[in-house]
Amino acid sequence: MIEVTRLNGVKFSVNCDLIETVEETPDTVITLTNGKKFVVSEKMEQIRNLVIDFKRQTYCDRI
C-alpha cells in the first residue's frame, strides 16, 4: 500500500495493486479498478514513484 494525502491534508493508504489510472486534471485523481476515485495532493509522477518503491520493497524482500 502507498500513503497519499487528500487535499485537506489527511493522509491515507491506497492498495496500489487496485490503481487503474492516475490523472492530473489539474488535481491528481486516482481511479481504482472498482471505479472509486480519490483526489490527492501528490503529483502523478510522485504516485508513480511511490508505486515503484513499494513494488521494489515487496518483491526484493522475497529474494
C-alpha positions in Angstrom: 0.0 0.0 0.0 1.1 3.6 -0.6 0.4 6.6 1.5 -1.1 9.6 -0.2 -2.7 12.9 1.0 -6.2 14.3 0.5 -6.5 17.9 -0.5 -7.5 18.7 3.1 -4.1 17.3 4.4 -5.4 13.9 5.7 -3.1 11.0 4.9 -4.5 7.6 3.9 -3.3 4.4 2.3 -4.2 3.0 -1.1 -3.7 -0.5 -2.3 -1.5 0.2 -5.4 -2.5 -3.1 -7.0 -6.0 -1.7 -7.4 -5.0 1.5 -9.2 -6.3 1.6 -12.7 -5.5 5.2 -13.7 -3.8 8.3 -12.3 -4.7 11.7 -14.0 -3.8 15.3 -13.4 -6.9 17.4 -14.2 -5.3 19.7 -12.7 -5.8 18.0 -9.4 -4.4 14.4 -9.2 -7.2 11.8 -9.4 -6.5 8.2 -8.6 -9.2 5.8 -10.0 -9.3 2.2 -8.7 -10.4 -0.9 -10.6 -13.7 -0.8 -8.7 -14.4 2.8 -10.0 -13.8 4.6 -6.7 -11.9 7.9 -7.2 -9.6 9.8 -4.8 -8.4 13.4 -5.3 -4.9 13.7 -3.8 -2.3 16.4 -3.4 0.6 14.3 -4.8 1.5 14.8 -8.5 1.2 11.9 -10.9 5.0 11.3 -11.0 5.1 11.1 -7.2 2.4 8.5 -7.3 4.3 6.5 -9.9 7.5 6.7 -7.8 5.6 5.6 -4.6 4.2 2.5 -6.5 7.7 1.7 -7.9 9.3 2.0 -4.5 6.5 -0.2 -2.9 6.9 -2.9 -5.5 10.7 -2.9 -5.2 10.4 -3.3 -1.4 7.8 -6.0 -1.7 9.5 -8.1 -4.4 13.1 -7.6 -3.5 12.4 -8.8 0.1 11.3 -12.1 -1.3 14.6 -12.9 -2.9 
